[in-house]
């Protein structure tokens, strides 16, 4: 389509020569509010990208589903050099296996924007899932070659909410549709938020079992915290805060990795 | 530190032009993580548990895999195991070590309707910390096949 061609990336500044196509741009998800989501598609580098599935990646946060993580740090074909001026190839890019679609969502993340400032104060799970579904439907009309193609959603962290919620929306949309174009096959989530109470107890247990916190801190948290409560008590928050002092200066997201100074 | 490199790259005007981004001149810098989105998030609209949705989608027949980098302490492997245990799924293939190259890539257990995988030595961003293992994981997921038992 013409719109598709307008979104074609000729080349990114500082990028090495590659044999796959890339597209990026905006899809409006709410006309009256002027809400638009930014996407970046890197097609498969295989000899037959048209036979490869489409994979949508969402990050966590909320507020972090930007191209920095999925595309530039994790599964995308390009890594950014230390100077921020050149790109180099990721030898383990997932676009060898799939066509990769990165979405900056919800509005306020990355390049995604809204013309209605109150939208920033109303972001939540429900609207994010709804906007992402509208995005997908519109995006597939811009890229009709991906209609009916095997489609997967993958994400991490708070995407433990985004991914199943979007999958559910698609599933319900498809049930009401005579000829559904989104051929959702499945999803995968990594280190996901799944269930507040069990996630919290599991986290405290990990801290203790990996010798990150003392027995005293561990027992104090167990004594003072009720993770089934809607809001955690002051005493609970204080016990967690005190326990965090046991960590020392480490990267909590990777406990044996030196912290970025 | 790679997040810092992204902050430089995606704020360059020529990069934004090449990506057809920011044509409305957004009144804030591109950032990897939006604090304002996080700070204003409507938590009342955030369910305490996603497990009912997992149950519904397992019943719908979707392929569902959950993986966990085992050096993450923010949403660690024990958190995911405790949560998954509440789904009361039947074990289809018992817990076993899987291989990435000639090393153990992690452990896995296949339930009816859901596959759980740990990735050894990976933090919160699994494909960043263990790219080769993550690619093997993706291939198995796409193929709907169990992870390799040997090298």
Interface residues (C-beta under 8 A of the other chain):
Chain A: X6 X7 X9 X10 X11 X12 X13 X24 X25 X26 X38 X40 X53 X61 X62 X63 X64 X66 X67 X68 X69 X72 X73 X74 X75 X79 X80 X81 X82 X83 X84 X85 X87 X90 X91 X92 X94 X96 X97 X98 X106 X108 X109 X110 X111 X113 X120 X121 X122 X123 X124 X125 X126 X127 X152 X154 X156 X157 X160 X161 X164 X165 X167 X168 X171 X184 X185 X186 X187 X188 X189 X190 X191 X192 X193 X194 X195 X196 X197 X198 X199 X200 X201 X202 X203 X205 X206 X207 X209 X210 X212 X251 X252 X253 X254 X255 X256 X257 X260
Chain B: X1 X2 X3 X4 X5 X6 X7 X8 X9 X10 X12 X14 X15 X16 X18 X19 X20 X21 X22 X24 X26 X30 X31 X32 X33 X34 X35 X36 X37 X38 X40 X41 X42 X43 X44 X45 X46 X47 X48 X49 X50 X51 X53 X54 X56 X57 X60 X62 X63 X64 X65 X66 X67 X68 X69 X71 X72 X73 X74 X75 X76 X77 X78 X79 X80 X81 X82 X83 X84 X85 X86 X121 X122 X123 X124 X125 X126 X127 X128 X129 X131 X132 X134 X135 X138 X139 X141 X142
